[in-house]
Amino acid sequence: MKTIIASSLLIICLSGMVFAQKAQVKTVVDADETFDKTVARKGIKDGFLSVLDDEGVVFKPNAVNAKEFYSTIDKQPGNLTWQPKFARISANGDLAFSTGPYTYQNSKADTDKVYGHYVSVWRTSGDSKLKLLINLGVQHPEPEQQEVLDCKEPEAEVTPPSKDPFKNKRIILATEEQFNHSLTLSAMATYKEFLDEDAHYYFPGFEPFVGKDKIMKFVNNEAISIVAKTTSAGRSASSDLAYSYGVAQIKKGNITADYNYVRIWDMDSQHRWNILLEVFSSVEK
């Protein structure tokens, strides 16, 4: 009898160990690198269709369902390549993002290249594989130096799924509302309050700004003011990573233009949500 009880306890303990195992950031890096190779082999259209979440979003120029978009277009010419350099995954492994430099050419023989940075948000599907939920890119001049790899492992603990499937979304939407309202009062004060110290900031025509001080200097020098409206958001079950996207009107100096944005949020040791990454992409008329 004691042997049976001991065996049962061992099974329970081992099951708990399996459940408590944290996700590894290598999972999203591998998924992104495989995606890049698939696009190189199958082309842009079929490459995207192979990894998209059913609710995946691309901006063409506004947010549209990615599967519907790529299913209805002709095969796209050109060579698109990229390399993940900055990535995170939630402790539960249900949400992740990857970003880095991309290059586009009309053909391999074409010497003219388009440079930029992409942001991809990933989430797990029913089979626990990461699927592409959001993809947004921003163009800038050819990078002057190689980007440093930044792929830290999650620090939060694994948690069981919430009984309320809408709770995570409500929490991050409330944070977005507070952030967007604060932006209308002062972009500088808002970023000072909400930016992670190691935040990344992507703006069209500029190479990425990395670090809170550099971002705030850019916002101040360019006299940027922002009015933003959230379209949707989501959060990991482990409450350590979240995303949001929407539209914004940005006044830079004397010029006002429309943009799409994607934000990546992470939680600090005081349980406050901070912006780890923000990217703006121009809405082409």
C-alpha positions in Angstrom: 0.0 0.0 0.0 2.8 2.4 0.9 4.5 1.6 -2.4 1.3 2.4 -4.3 1.0 5.7 -2.5 4.6 6.6 -3.0 4.4 5.8 -6.7 1.2 8.0 -7.0 3.0 10.9 -5.2 5.9 10.5 -7.5 3.7 10.7 -10.6 2.0 13.8 -9.2 5.4 15.5 -8.5 6.7 14.7 -11.9 3.5 16.0 -13.6 4.0 19.2 -11.6 7.6 19.4 -12.8 6.5 19.1 -16.4 3.8 21.7 -16.0 6.2 24.1 -14.2 8.9 23.9 -16.9 9.5 27.4 -18.3 9.5 28.1 -22.0 12.9 28.8 -23.7 13.4 31.9 -25.9 15.2 29.6 -28.4 11.7 28.3 -29.3 10.7 31.6 -30.9 14.1 32.3 -32.4 14.0 28.9 -34.1 10.4 29.5 -35.3 11.5 32.9 -36.8 14.6 31.4 -38.5 12.5 28.6 -39.9 10.0 31.1 -41.2 12.8 33.0 -42.9 14.0 29.8 -44.6 10.5 28.9 -45.7 10.0 32.3 -47.3 13.3 31.8 -49.2 12.2 28.4 -50.4 8.5 28.9 -51.1 8.3 32.7 -51.7 6.6 35.4 -49.6 3.0 34.5 -50.1 3.3 30.7 -49.4 5.9 31.3 -46.7 3.5 33.6 -44.7 0.6 31.3 -45.2 2.6 28.4 -43.7 3.0 30.1 -40.3 0.0 32.4 -39.8 -2.4 32.2 -36.9 -6.1 32.1 -37.9 -6.5 35.6 -36.4 -3.1 36.9 -37.7 -2.8 40.5 -38.7 -0.8 42.4 -41.3 -0.9 46.0 -42.2 -1.8 46.6 -45.9 -1.9 49.6 -45.1 -4.4 49.2 -42.3 -4.8 46.1 -40.1 -6.4 43.2 -42.0 -6.7 39.4 -41.5 -3.4 38.1 -42.8 -4.7 34.7 -44.0 -7.4 36.4 -46.1 -4.9 38.9 -47.5 -2.2 36.4 -48.5 -4.8 33.9 -49.8 -6.2 36.4 -52.3 -3.1 38.0 -53.7 -0.8 36.8 -56.5 2.6 35.4 -55.6 4.8 38.3 -54.6 8.1 38.6 -56.5 11.4 39.5 -54.7 13.7 38.2 -52.1 12.9 38.9 -48.5 15.3 37.9 -45.8 15.7 38.7 -42.1 17.5 37.8 -38.9 16.0 37.8 -35.4 18.2 39.8 -33.0 15.8 40.7 -30.2 13.4 38.2 -28.8 11.4 37.2 -25.7 8.9 34.5 -24.8 6.5 34.3 -21.9 7.2 31.8 -19.1 4.1 29.8 -20.2 5.3 29.8 -23.8 2.0 31.0 -25.1 3.2 34.4 -26.3 6.4 35.6 -27.8 7.9 38.2 -30.1 11.0 38.5 -32.4 12.5 41.4 -34.2 15.6 42.3 -36.2 16.8 43.7 -39.5 15.3 42.7 -42.9 16.5 43.2 -46.5 14.3 43.1 -49.6 15.5 42.9 -53.2 13.4 42.6 -56.4 15.7 39.7 -57.4 18.9 38.1 -56.2 20.8 39.9 -59.0 19.3 43.3 -58.1 21.9 45.5 -56.4 19.3 47.9 -55.0 18.2 46.8 -51.5 15.5 48.0 -49.1 16.5 47.9 -45.5 14.4 48.0 -42.3 13.3 46.2 -39.2 10.4 43.9 -38.6 8.4 43.0 -35.5 6.6 39.6 -35.3 4.3 38.6 -32.5 3.8 34.9 -32.0 1.3 32.9 -30.0 0.6 29.2 -29.5 -2.1 27.5 -31.5 -4.2 24.4 -30.5 -1.2 22.1 -31.2 1.1 24.3 -28.9 3.1 25.5 -31.9 3.9 29.2 -32.2 1.9 30.8 -35.0 2.5 34.3 -36.4 -0.1 36.7 -34.9 1.2 40.1 -36.0 3.8 41.3 -38.5 4.8 44.9 -39.1 7.9 46.4 -40.7 9.5 49.8 -40.9 12.0 51.0 -43.4 15.3 52.9 -42.7 18.7 53.4 -44.2 21.2 50.6 -44.4 22.5 49.9 -40.9 25.9 51.2 -40.1 26.8 48.5 -37.6 25.8 44.9 -36.7 23.0 44.6 -34.1 23.8 43.0 -30.8 21.9 39.8 -30.0 19.4 40.1 -27.1 17.4 37.0 -26.3 16.9 36.6 -22.5 15.0 33.8 -20.9 11.7 34.5 -19.1 12.0 35.3 -15.4 8.3 34.8 -14.3 6.9 31.6 -13.0 4.7 29.3 -15.1 1.0 29.7 -14.1 -2.2 27.7 -14.9 -4.5 29.1 -17.5 -7.1 31.7 -16.2 -10.6 30.6 -15.7 -11.7 33.9 -17.3 -10.4 33.9 -20.9 -11.0 37.6 -21.3 -9.3 38.7 -18.1 -5.8 39.0 -19.6 -7.1 41.1 -22.5 -9.0 43.5 -20.2 -6.0 44.2 -18.1 -3.7 45.2 -20.9 -6.5 47.2 -22.7 -6.9 49.2 -19.4 -3.1 49.8 -19.4 -3.3 50.9 -23.0 -6.1 53.3 -22.3 -4.1 54.9 -19.5 -1.0 55.1 -21.7 -2.8 56.6 -24.7 -4.6 59.2 -22.6 -1.3 60.2 -21.0 0.3 60.6 -24.4 -2.2 63.3 -25.3 -1.0 65.3 -22.3 2.8 64.9 -22.7 4.7 62.3 -24.8 7.9 63.0 -22.9 6.3 62.5 -19.4 4.5 59.4 -20.6 7.5 57.7 -22.0 9.5 58.6 -18.9 6.9 56.8 -16.9 6.2 53.7 -19.1 9.4 52.9 -21.0 11.5 49.9 -19.9 15.1 50.9 -19.4 16.2 48.6 -22.3 13.2 49.5 -24.6 13.5 49.4 -28.4 11.8 52.1 -30.5 11.4 51.9 -34.3 10.4 54.9 -36.3 10.3 55.2 -40.1 13.5 56.6 -41.7 15.6 56.0 -38.5 17.6 53.1 -37.3 16.3 51.6 -34.1 16.7 53.5 -30.9 17.7 51.2 -28.0 17.5 52.4 -24.4 15.1 54.7 -22.6 17.5 57.7 -22.7 18.1 57.5 -26.5 14.3 57.1 -27.1 13.4 60.1 -25.0 16.2 62.2 -26.6 14.7 61.4 -30.1 11.1 62.2 -29.0 12.3 65.5 -27.5 14.6 66.5 -30.5 11.9 65.7 -33.1 9.2 67.5 -31.0 6.9 64.4 -31.3 3.3 64.4 -30.0 1.0 61.4 -30.3 -2.7 60.7 -30.4 -3.2 56.9 -30.4 -6.2 54.5 -30.4 -6.0 50.8 -29.5 -7.4 48.2 -31.9 -6.6 45.1 -29.9 -4.3 43.6 -27.3 -3.5 40.4 -25.5 -1.4 39.1 -22.6 0.3 35.8 -21.7 -1.2 33.5 -19.1 2.0 34.0 -17.0 1.4 37.8 -16.9 5.0 38.6 -18.0 4.5 39.6 -21.7 1.7 41.4 -23.6 1.1 43.0 -27.0 -1.1 45.7 -28.4 -1.6 47.4 -31.7 -3.6 50.3 -33.1 -3.5 53.5 -35.1 -1.9 56.9 -34.3 -1.7 60.4 -35.5 1.8 61.7 -34.9 2.9 65.3 -35.1 6.6 65.6 -35.7 7.6 69.2 -35.8 5.0 70.9 -38.0 4.0 67.7 -39.9 1.2 65.4 -38.9 0.8 61.9 -40.4 -1.1 58.6 -39.8 0.7 55.5 -38.5 0.0 52.0 -37.3 1.7 50.9 -34.1 2.6 47.7 -32.3 3.7 47.7 -28.7 5.3 44.9 -26.6 4.8 45.2 -22.9 6.6 43.4 -20.0 6.1 43.4 -16.3 8.8 44.7 -13.9 9.5 43.5 -10.3 7.0 46.0 -8.9 4.3 44.4 -11.1 4.0 47.4 -13.4 3.6 47.1 -17.1 6.4 48.8 -19.2 6.9 49.2 -22.9 9.7 46.9 -24.0 9.2 47.7 -27.7 7.2 50.2 -29.8 7.2 50.4 -33.6 5.4 52.9 -35.8 4.8 52.3 -39.5 3.5 55.0 -41.9 0.1 54.5 -43.3 0.6 55.0 -47.0 -2.3 56.7 -48.8 
